[in-house]
Amino acid sequence: MKKVALNKPLPSLSFESTDSSLKNFQDLLGQNIVIYFYPKDNTPGCTQEGKNFAEQYKKFLKLNTQIIGVSRDSLTCHEKFAKKHDFNFTLIADVDEKLCNFFEVLVEKNMYGRKAIGIERSTFLIDTKGVVRQIWRKVKVDNHVNEVLEAVKAL
């Protein structure tokens, strides 16, 4: 399978999400999509990033933009995470790492002296035609959501 590329359309990628009516990114054609990858539900940085997107969600909706979070956690874990923190957007359970591999967000991390493969916090902005318009890698949570919102406004 090809990998994500700037100014190229997303292929038809199916997935399982907290929104049972959403099975594929093509279901969202006609809207902008912000896809953000995060390492793990219920960890401090990932929770804060989700809260930041939730706080700005109405602004994104006014700009015809959906927010979608992705991690390797299970759908059940996502449902509990979203409910606990009142997330008003969709989370994708990428347990088979299909999306992580396509978007090339898996990297070797060194956690407490142990090496492991994990998700590098990354965000992708997709336009209404399904074309990748912006990519952020090695994301820092502080002010990131505002930066993404400004990029959506510039589309």
Buried (B, 14 or more C-beta within 10 A) or exposed (E): EEEBEEEEBBEEBEBBBBEEEBEBBEBBBEBBBBBBBBBBBEEEBBBBBBBBBBEBBEBBBEEEBBBBBBBBBEBEBBBBBBEEBEBEBBBBBBBEEEBBBBBBBBEEEEEEEEEEEBBBBBBBBBBBEBBBBBBBBEBEBEEBBEBBBEBBEEE
